[in-house]
Amino acid sequence: MMRAALALARRSLGRTWPNPAVGCLIVKEGVVVGRGRTQDGGRPHAEVDALDQAGEAARGATAYVTLEPCSHFGKSPPCADALIEAGVVKVVSAMEDPNPQVNGQGHARLRSAGIEVEVGVGAKEAAEINAGFLLQVRERRPLFHLKVASSLDGRIATASGESKWITGATARAHGQRLRATHDAILVGANTVAADDPELTCRLPGLDGYSPVRIVLDSNARTSPGSKLALTANQTPVWIVCTRDAPMSAREALQARGVQVIEVASNAQGRVDILSAARALAERRLTRVLIEGGGEVAATFLKANLVDRLTSYRAGLLLGADSRSAVAPLGLEKLDFAPRFTLVSSRPLGGDVVETWHRAP
């Protein structure tokens, strides 16, 4: 039952921020009488969604929920109260919510009402689903997920810049689905200047789930005539620049509907990446997909901010004169190299997709 609830939670990834993605099942006498997930935009919560479906059948039932039911009043009443009022007799919860507004209080409220509470079933899977939410709460930053589509020798374009297409159609479609599970997509200003991308989800059925599009652009040099700027009123675009970026450039982008976010600069006069991460957390993003280019990838890797890495590798070689997926890291010893643990690997059309997690 918890596995089914976790599957519901995964369906909400990329759709619920700033709220966590949660799944809930209401089960009575071995029969599922209600299913729910946190709905798009974060409301209603999974428990309310499932209880609405269950109706009177929830009385005497067991609720399986992937995160501790909330105990505080926000835009809606506490889910713990909703479960109590519905008459459930047991709640199986995957994990405690570390949000200071909850942090065990939801479970305590349920127990005080005489409801049996079991915590920890499916905890590892639930923590992975909400890794971004947990980082938001504990470290005041989103989860950063680096996506790389490269040749066997780690190259993303020829020396002239040709990159369409290194990987095949199946891998590219998989990458589009990956976009839809994140709150935002992040690229650098060089990628925007070179490719003029839209950074939307272009698979049938996913066009309504395009994430916020973010450009790290120290000097706000993204063109107001770019595809991003021209579609900012349809799908949000955020430009992260330094406080020294020309005011005229910022205003031209803002006139297109682009949100400009000013952050501190580093010693080189570029966006300070830790300040940028904090600024995104302040806007309550939980999951950010980094798509390019090599300079941006290197910046996040050097700051030890890449939590997940998805690699699409094609069966071709481009050589040392082509463009690397990661710009120089300035490593002097192997001990200083960013390290990742392989989680999964499988063929994808004529390519291979690998998922890596940052090593502890």
Buried (B, 14 or more C-beta within 10 A) or exposed (E): BBEBBBBBBBEBBBBBBBBBBBBBBBBBEEEBBBBBBBBEEBBBBBBBBBBBBBEEBBEEBBBBBBBBBBBBEEEEBBBBBBBBEBBBBBBBBBBBBBBEBBBEBBBBBBEEEEBEBEBEBBBEBBBBBBBBBBBBBEEEBBBBBBBBBBBEBBBBBBEEEEBEEBBBEBBBBBBBEBBBBBBBBBBBBBBBBBBEBBBBBEBEEBEEBBBBBBBBBBBBBBBBEBBBBBBBEEBBBBBBBBEEBEEEBBEBBBEBBBBBBBBEBBEEEBBBBBBBBBBBBEBBBBBBBBBBBBBBBBBBBBBEBBBBBBBBBBEBEBEEEBBBBBBEBEEEEEEEEBEBEEEEEEEBBEBBBBBBBBEE
